[in-house]
Amino acid sequence: MRVGIAGLGTVGTAIAKALQAGAIPGVVLEAVSVRRPESASRLSLRCDIATFTELANRCDVVIESLPRALFRAVAEPAIDRGRIFVPLSVGALLDETDLIEKARATGARILVPTGALLGLDAVKAAAEGSISAVTIETRKPPNGLSGAPYLEQHGITLEGLTEPKLVFSGSARDAARGFPANVNVAAALSLAGIGPDRTRMDIWADPGVTRNTHRIVVEADSARLTMMIENVPTAENPRTGRITALSALTLLRDLVGVVRIGS
């Protein structure tokens, strides 16, 4: 299975290094797409540099690991070619729903990794019945939220924060728009459950935490789910947990494996 990666940020780089090291038998790194070719050279990646269109033409799976503004540019050719498209900026899907319809027409598949969350298999199962409410509370160190468009638009400063501060409360859709680099977890949760407008989210900047923490409560007719995860941030980017890249690798492993654990 030939994999192409669009973007060599923290997560894209971790996935590329693992694939090049042979972490998953039967899966090879075919090509990467980067703005600066020297990025791939610096990492000693033994693969081609390709455009988004070339990734779609050459690869069975295209992984997106880019800023929100470039999401559609890599997603559209992959879906047009009927490839497996793996978005890490999953929040973008909430505003690009036509790509889902296009995938139905072309035979493409859009596979969203669990990422920095847990329990999405249970949420999907509960959604086969009836879910009445889904809430997610996210707490991050202040530097893990810096630069978010919502904070800048509302003049919210986190500098010198000495106690937890609630910086957002609203729908998962609005959270994904206001914090595109921070809360893709809310988008994934909403897609697994009752949708982005009914999924509610609170975001806290908390100087007392050192890990990106998510607490989820799901009320359903089949179960009450209460889940919590404390993700260790990467050294390179405090917005991103180390488990995010590992989740994408697990998805790839399931695509070629003969045994799959979890629904």
Beta strands, then each sheet from edge to edge (+ up, - down):
strand 1: 2-6
strand 2: 28-33
strand 3: 48-49
strand 4: 61-64
strand 5: 84-87
strand 6: 109-110
strand 7: 131-140
strand 8: 165-171
strand 9: 199-205
strand 10: 212-220
strand 11: 224-231
sheet 1: 3+ 2+ 1+ 4+ 5+ 6+
sheet 2: 8+ 9- 7- 10+ 11-
end
